[in-house]
Every structure is written in C-alpha cells, then in structure tokens.
Amino acid sequence: MYLMKYFALVLTLIPIVYFLYGTLARGSWRLVDSFVVGVILYQLGVCVLLFKVGVDTDSLVIFQTSTLCLFLSVLSSRWFSFSSKISLENLYIPYYQKIYFQLFIIGYFGILLLNVIIFSVIFLKFKDLLLSGEPGALLDVRKQIAGGERGYMWPGLIKQIRDIITPAIIAYCILFLNGRNRYYFLIPLVIACLMSVFIGGQRFPLIVLILVIVTSVLISDSKAIKELFTLNNIIKVLLVLAIILLLNSFLGRGSFTVMGFVAMVGGLFERMTLTVPLENYKVASYFKENSFSMFSIWTSELASLIPGNRFTLSNDLHAYMGGSNQGNSTLGGAMSGYYNAGYIGVVIYVVAFVGLLSLMDYLIKKSNSRLLLSLRVVLFFLIPMWYSFFHVFLSGSLVFILFILMVVFFKIVLPRNAYK
C-alpha cells in the first residue's frame, strides 16, 4: 500500500508532463486546456488524499476514476486540434463602423445597471447583517443566499451577469478601447462589479476579476508579454496579491499580515486541490447508503435550478458531513460522472466537455468577434472550477445562449448590415 501512493504520483505526472509539453510546443492556450487544468488540480488533490488517509476502497475508487478522467482529458484534448490563437492585430474599435460602437454602448450601460441592481437588492435584503459590523458578516450573507433563507435570488443568473459577462466587458474595454475612452468606460464598470461581487461574500469571483484585468493588460501590452519578469511587472503582481489578501481579510477569511498571506496562499491551494477530493472521500458512504438510478444525480441537480425548488445534492452532502444545508460540498467531475453512470459516466463527462469547449474555441475564432474574444479570457479562469454539467448550467447557460446568438449575429447578420 505504501508503494501504491508513489505509483499513483508517478502515474499522475506522466499525463501532466505530456500535456505541458504539447501546450508549450503548440504555443497557444485553448479553452479545453483550462478544462484539463481543472482535472489536473483535482488529480493532485487525490494524490495528496492518498498520502493523507491511506489507500482503502473509497480512496482507491476516487483515484481510479480521477486517473481515468485525467488520461482521457489529456489525450482527447490533443485529438481536437482547432487552432485558437488570439490575434493582437486590429485591436481597437473601428469607430467608422458605427453599429459596432452602438451595440457596445447598449451592452455596456445594460451591464453597468444590472450590477448596481444586484448590489442594491442584496444590500436591502441583508442590510441588518451588513451594517452590524460583525466579523464574517459577508460570509453569512453568502450562506444565506446559497440556502435561500430570504427568498430565491436567482443565484445562477446573478453569477452569470456578475462573474462572467461583466468581467468580459471589462476585458473588452482593456483590450479594444483606445486612449482615454478606455478609462471612461472601464473605471465605472470595475467599481460597480467590485461592489456587486464583494457584497456577495465570495472569494473566487473577486480573484477571477483581478486575474482577468491583469491578463487583459498583459495581452494588450505586447512588451509586457515579451518581458514578463521585469521589476515593474513583479511589483504589479505583488500589488495584486496584496489586494487579494486585503479583500480576503474583509470577507472574514484571514488577516492582513504576513502569516495571513501565507495562510491565504496555502488555503487557496488547498481549496483548489485537496478540498473537493477530501469531501468526496468523506461522502462516499452516502452513495453506498442511497441508491440512485442512472443519470438521476445530474437530472436532479439541473431541476434544482428551477426557482422555488431548493433541493441540491451539494447541500445534502454538506449536511451529511456534519455541516448545514447552507453550505456546499461539490462532487468532482470524475466522481460526478461515476456516481451517475459508473465509468461510462466518466467518459461521457470528458467527451462532452472536451467536445463542447473545442467547438466553442473554433466558433470564437471563426466569428471574429471582439466580445467573444474577451469572453474567452474570462472562461480561461472559470472553466477549471466547473466540475459537472450542473456548474455549466448554473454558471454558464445564459452565457452559452448569448454566445450562440453572438456567433450567428457577428458571422451572418452584421456583415450584411454593418455598412448600410
């Protein structure tokens, strides 16, 4: 059993090295690569789990399903060879094509208003907690929103507007607006987005927003890409980390000290790797005690998106571990597929994600849409945390519908009318 742990580690490193070699040789990053990164993070957590709890029936099943998922993800992502490099040419909006700018203005002020509404609604519903001055108040707000204690607040819709579409518009402003116009549009939207994200009490959307801004700045500045490790850029990265630490302390997740910074980094790494596999290990007995028909877990999770229906498997799993129904315990992608349809479910999970993301990358490139390129930057950071189809629908169904509409519009409708 002792040697099994090191064998698992070696077996994990082989596809990871193969993936990194292929990505570096290709010289570009695809959406499907972000999916593979999410699978790798889970697999690393599984390896830590084996050293932490040992090798038994439950940990071995988690390792087997995760390893199958990893190998299939790496190999199938190489089979889908759609090219998807972001061109840095012709970045700025051609203002002589007025229809482009008019559409941008409509979308910009619509998203700005929605963020203000999100902030106002949450503030009014939870003003007693927010104005109490109690530490961890924002964490309590997040839990009560998740539990629906003060009414169903369309969390999926809020997440898509606040965590995906708004950062995409921010990336658009950085990448494709020129001169002072960039800051006139950028600053109000960043402030509104920070307000709506911050009041929700979650760390991950804040981190994604900051990473999107930093990445967009680096993409728009070719010199910064070529000279990434300059003193100036290192200082910028340190400032970004300091901002994340400060926000983390305000959210009641740590203190603004050197040790708080170390704890935050360690906590985030643990959250990205070990937390989900460890929780999956703890709830393995739940699935032994309860029988589920094929695909019933996925269908019940999707049904929970309907307003008024508060059943979610993640809430039940969190309560099963001794927590409350306010919390969430997420199944990793491999385990979600396994509990739905055995090893066939793992294969379905991988093929569906790899196929969908490869198709999206291809359509984004073919559409030649600047907005879709901006959305692509945001998805790079979100996809690794989409463990199941439930997360895709919760965090991306509206975005995916808009994506299809934009592909059709920019590829077919707009070229016929742009110059009329």
C-alpha positions in Angstrom: 0.0 0.0 0.0 2.9 2.3 0.7 4.3 1.9 -2.7 0.9 2.4 -4.2 1.0 6.0 -3.1 4.2 6.7 -5.1 2.9 4.7 -8.0 -0.1 6.9 -8.1 2.1 10.0 -8.0 4.2 8.7 -11.0 1.1 7.7 -12.9 -0.2 11.3 -12.3 3.0 13.0 -13.5 3.1 11.1 -16.9 -0.1 12.7 -18.5 0.7 16.1 -16.8 4.2 16.2 -18.5 2.7 15.1 -21.8 0.0 17.9 -21.5 2.6 20.6 -20.6 4.9 19.5 -23.4 2.1 19.6 -26.0 0.8 23.0 -24.8 4.3 24.6 -24.9 5.1 23.1 -28.3 1.8 24.5 -29.6 2.5 27.9 -28.2 -1.2 28.8 -27.6 -3.8 28.2 -25.0 -7.3 26.8 -25.7 -10.4 26.6 -23.6 -10.1 22.8 -23.5 -6.7 23.3 -21.8 -8.4 25.2 -19.0 -10.6 22.1 -18.5 -7.6 19.9 -18.4 -6.0 22.2 -15.8 -9.1 21.7 -13.6 -8.8 17.9 -14.0 -5.1 18.1 -13.0 -5.8 20.2 -9.9 -8.3 17.6 -8.8 -5.9 14.7 -9.5 -3.2 16.4 -7.5 -5.6 16.7 -4.6 -6.4 13.0 -5.0 -2.6 12.2 -4.7 -2.5 14.2 -1.5 -5.6 12.4 -0.3 -3.9 9.0 -0.7 -1.0 10.2 1.5 -3.3 11.8 4.0 -5.9 9.0 4.5 -4.2 6.0 3.0 -5.3 3.5 0.4 -8.7 1.9 1.0 -11.7 1.0 -1.0 -13.1 4.6 -1.2 -9.8 6.4 -1.9 -8.9 3.8 -4.5 -12.2 4.4 -6.4 -11.6 8.1 -6.3 -8.1 7.6 -7.6 -9.2 5.2 -10.4 -12.0 7.5 -11.7 -9.8 10.6 -11.4 -6.9 9.0 -13.2 -9.2 7.7 -16.0 -10.6 11.2 -16.3 -7.1 12.7 -16.5 -5.8 10.4 -19.2 -8.9 10.8 -21.3 -8.9 14.6 -20.9 -5.2 14.9 -21.9 -5.5 12.5 -24.9 -8.8 13.8 -26.2 -7.7 17.4 -25.9 -4.8 16.6 -28.2 -7.1 15.0 -30.7 -9.2 18.2 -31.0 -6.6 20.4 -32.8 -8.6 23.5 -33.5 -6.3 26.5 -33.6 -7.4 29.3 -31.4 -4.7 32.0 -31.1 -5.8 35.5 -30.1 -4.5 37.9 -32.7 -3.2 41.2 -31.4 -3.7 42.9 -34.7 -6.5 45.4 -35.3 -7.4 45.5 -31.6 -9.2 48.8 -31.4 -12.8 49.5 -32.3 -13.2 50.8 -35.9 -15.4 53.8 -35.0 -16.3 54.4 -38.6 -18.4 51.2 -38.3 -20.9 52.9 -36.0 -23.1 49.8 -35.5 -20.3 48.1 -33.5 -19.9 51.0 -31.1 -23.7 51.4 -30.8 -24.0 47.8 -29.8 -21.2 48.2 -27.3 -22.8 51.2 -25.7 -26.1 49.4 -25.2 -24.5 46.3 -23.7 -22.2 48.4 -21.5 -24.8 50.5 -19.8 -27.1 47.5 -19.5 -24.4 45.5 -17.6 -23.5 48.5 -15.5 -27.1 49.0 -14.5 -27.5 45.2 -13.7 -24.5 45.3 -11.4 -25.9 48.3 -9.5 -29.3 46.4 -9.2 -27.6 43.3 -7.9 -25.7 45.3 -5.3 -28.9 47.2 -4.2 -31.1 44.1 -3.9 -28.5 42.2 -1.8 -27.8 45.2 0.4 -31.5 45.8 1.1 -32.2 42.1 1.8 -29.2 41.8 4.1 -28.6 45.3 5.5 -29.1 44.1 9.1 -26.0 41.8 8.7 -24.0 44.2 6.5 -24.4 47.1 8.9 -23.9 45.1 12.0 -20.1 45.4 11.8 -19.8 41.8 12.9 -16.7 39.9 11.5 -17.7 37.4 8.9 -20.9 39.2 8.0 -20.3 38.8 4.3 -19.7 35.1 4.8 -23.1 34.8 6.5 -24.6 36.7 3.5 -23.1 34.2 1.1 -24.5 31.2 3.1 -28.0 32.7 3.3 -28.1 33.4 -0.4 -27.0 29.8 -1.1 -29.6 28.5 1.3 -32.4 30.7 0.0 -33.3 31.8 3.6 -34.6 35.2 2.5 -36.1 34.2 -0.8 -34.9 32.7 -4.1 -32.5 35.3 -5.6 -31.7 33.6 -9.0 -28.1 32.8 -8.0 -27.3 31.3 -11.3 -28.5 34.4 -13.2 -26.6 36.7 -10.8 -23.4 34.6 -11.2 -23.5 34.8 -15.0 -24.1 38.5 -15.1 -21.7 39.4 -12.3 -19.0 36.7 -12.7 -18.8 36.1 -16.4 -20.5 38.8 -18.6 -19.3 41.8 -16.6 -15.6 40.7 -16.5 -15.9 40.0 -20.2 -17.0 43.6 -20.8 -14.1 44.8 -18.6 -11.7 42.8 -20.6 -13.2 44.2 -23.8 -12.6 47.8 -22.5 -9.0 47.0 -21.8 -8.3 45.1 -25.0 -10.2 47.0 -27.6 -10.7 50.6 -26.5 -8.1 53.2 -27.1 -6.9 56.3 -25.3 -8.9 58.0 -22.6 -12.1 56.2 -23.8 -10.8 53.1 -22.1 -10.8 54.7 -18.7 -14.1 56.5 -19.1 -15.8 53.1 -19.6 -13.5 50.9 -17.5 -13.5 52.7 -14.2 -17.3 52.9 -13.5 -17.8 49.3 -14.6 -14.9 48.0 -12.4 -16.3 49.9 -9.4 -19.9 48.5 -10.0 -18.6 45.0 -10.5 -16.4 45.1 -7.3 -19.5 46.3 -5.4 -21.8 43.5 -6.7 -19.1 40.8 -6.3 -17.8 41.9 -2.9 -21.3 42.1 -1.3 -21.9 38.5 -2.3 -19.3 37.3 0.1 -17.4 35.0 -2.3 -13.6 35.0 -2.9 -13.5 33.2 -6.3 -15.3 35.8 -8.3 -13.0 38.5 -6.9 -9.9 36.5 -7.8 -11.2 35.9 -11.3 -12.0 39.6 -11.8 -8.5 40.6 -10.7 -6.9 37.9 -12.9 -9.0 38.9 -15.9 -7.9 42.5 -15.5 -4.2 41.6 -15.1 -4.3 39.2 -18.1 -6.1 41.6 -20.3 -3.5 44.3 -19.5 -0.7 41.9 -20.4 -2.3 40.8 -23.6 -2.9 44.4 -24.7 0.7 45.3 -24.0 3.0 43.1 -26.2 6.1 44.4 -24.5 4.8 43.2 -21.1 4.3 39.7 -22.6 7.9 39.6 -24.0 9.4 40.9 -20.8 7.2 39.3 -18.3 9.7 39.1 -15.4 10.7 42.8 -15.3 10.9 44.5 -11.9 7.9 46.6 -12.9 5.7 43.6 -13.6 6.9 41.8 -10.4 5.8 44.9 -8.4 2.4 44.8 -10.2 1.9 41.1 -9.3 2.8 41.8 -5.6 0.3 44.6 -5.5 -2.3 42.3 -7.0 -1.6 39.7 -4.3 -1.8 42.4 -1.6 -5.2 43.4 -2.9 -6.4 39.8 -2.9 -5.1 39.4 0.7 -6.9 42.6 1.8 -10.2 41.6 0.2 -9.8 38.1 1.7 -9.5 39.6 5.2 -12.6 41.8 4.6 -14.5 38.6 3.7 -13.7 37.1 7.0 -11.3 34.5 5.6 -8.0 35.7 7.1 -5.9 38.5 8.5 -3.9 41.2 6.7 -0.5 40.0 8.0 2.5 38.1 6.6 1.2 34.9 8.3 -2.2 35.8 7.0 -0.8 36.0 3.5 0.9 32.6 3.9 -2.3 31.1 5.2 -4.3 32.6 2.4 -2.0 31.1 -0.3 -2.0 27.7 1.4 -5.7 27.9 1.9 -6.4 28.8 -1.8 -4.1 26.0 -3.0 -5.8 23.5 -0.7 -9.2 24.8 -1.8 -8.2 24.3 -5.5 -6.7 20.8 -5.0 -7.4 18.8 -1.8 -10.8 20.1 -0.6 -13.0 18.6 -3.2 -11.4 15.1 -3.3 -11.3 15.0 0.6 -15.0 15.9 0.8 -15.8 13.3 -1.9 -14.0 10.7 0.2 -16.0 11.7 3.3 -19.3 11.3 1.5 -18.5 8.0 -0.3 -20.7 6.2 2.3 -23.6 8.5 1.4 -23.8 6.9 -2.0 -23.5 3.5 -0.6 -26.4 4.1 1.7 -28.6 5.6 -1.0 -29.4 4.1 -4.4 -29.5 6.4 -7.4 -30.8 5.5 -10.9 -28.6 6.2 -13.9 -28.1 9.9 -14.6 -30.6 10.8 -11.7 -28.0 12.9 -9.9 -27.4 15.1 -13.0 -31.1 15.5 -13.6 -31.9 16.3 -10.0 -29.1 18.9 -9.9 -30.5 20.6 -13.1 -34.0 20.5 -11.6 -32.7 22.4 -8.6 -32.1 25.4 -10.9 -35.9 26.0 -11.1 -37.0 28.8 -8.7 -38.6 27.6 -5.5 -37.0 24.1 -5.7 -34.3 24.2 -3.0 -33.1 20.6 -3.3 -29.4 20.4 -4.2 -27.2 17.4 -3.8 -24.3 19.6 -2.7 -26.3 21.0 0.2 -27.3 17.5 1.3 -23.7 16.3 1.1 -22.5 19.2 3.2 -25.1 18.4 5.8 -24.1 14.7 5.7 -20.6 15.7 6.7 -21.9 17.5 9.8 -22.4 20.9 8.2 -25.6 22.8 7.4 -27.8 23.0 4.4 -26.4 26.4 3.8 -23.0 25.0 2.7 -22.0 23.2 -0.4 -19.9 20.0 -0.9 -19.2 19.6 -4.6 -18.6 16.3 -6.4 -15.5 16.4 -8.6 -16.1 15.9 -12.3 -14.8 12.3 -12.3 -16.9 11.3 -9.2 -20.0 13.1 -10.6 -19.7 11.0 -13.7 -19.0 7.8 -11.8 -22.0 8.1 -9.4 -24.2 8.9 -12.4 -23.3 6.1 -14.7 -20.1 4.3 -13.5 -17.0 4.5 -15.6 -19.2 5.2 -18.6 -20.3 8.4 -16.9 -16.6 9.5 -16.5 -16.2 9.0 -20.3 -19.4 11.0 -21.1 -18.2 13.8 -18.8 -14.8 14.1 -20.5 -16.1 13.7 -24.1 -18.9 16.2 -23.6 -16.7 18.9 -22.0 -13.8 18.5 -24.4 -16.1 18.5 -27.5 -18.1 21.5 -26.3 -15.1 23.6 -25.4 -13.2 22.7 -28.6 -16.3 23.7 -30.6 -16.6 27.0 -28.7 -13.0 27.8 -29.4 -13.4 27.1 -33.1 -16.6 29.3 -33.3 -15.0 32.2 -31.4 -12.1 32.3 -33.9 -14.4 32.0 -36.9 -16.8 34.6 -35.6 -14.0 37.2 -35.5 -16.0 38.8 -32.6 -14.0 41.0 -30.2 -16.6 40.5 -27.5 -16.3 36.7 -27.8 -12.5 37.0 -27.6 -13.0 39.0 -24.3 -15.4 36.3 -23.0 -12.7 33.7 -23.8 -10.3 35.4 -21.4 -12.8 35.1 -18.6 -13.6 31.5 -19.3 -9.9 30.6 -19.0 -10.2 31.1 -15.3 -13.7 29.8 -14.7 -13.6 26.5 -16.6 -11.2 24.7 -14.2 -13.8 25.1 -11.4 -16.7 23.7 -13.5 -16.8 20.2 -12.1 -20.1 19.0 -13.6 -22.9 19.8 -16.0 -24.7 21.4 -13.1 -22.0 24.0 -12.8 -22.1 24.7 -16.6 -25.8 25.4 -16.4 -25.6 27.3 -13.1 -22.7 29.4 -14.2 -22.8 29.4 -18.0 -26.2 28.6 -19.5 -27.2 32.2 -20.2 -23.7 32.9 -21.4 -23.7 30.0 -23.7 -27.1 31.1 -25.2 -25.7 34.6 -25.7 -22.6 33.0 -27.2 -24.6 31.2 -29.9 -26.6 34.3 -30.6 -23.5 36.4 -31.0 -21.8 33.9 -33.2 -24.8 34.0 -35.6 -25.1 37.8 -35.4 -21.5 38.6 -35.9 -20.9 36.0 -38.6 -24.1 36.2 -40.6 -26.4 39.2 -39.7 -23.9 42.0 -39.0 -21.7 41.6 -42.2 -24.8 42.2 -44.3 -25.8 45.4 -42.5 -22.7 47.0 -41.0 -22.1 49.5 -43.8 -25.8 50.4 -44.5 
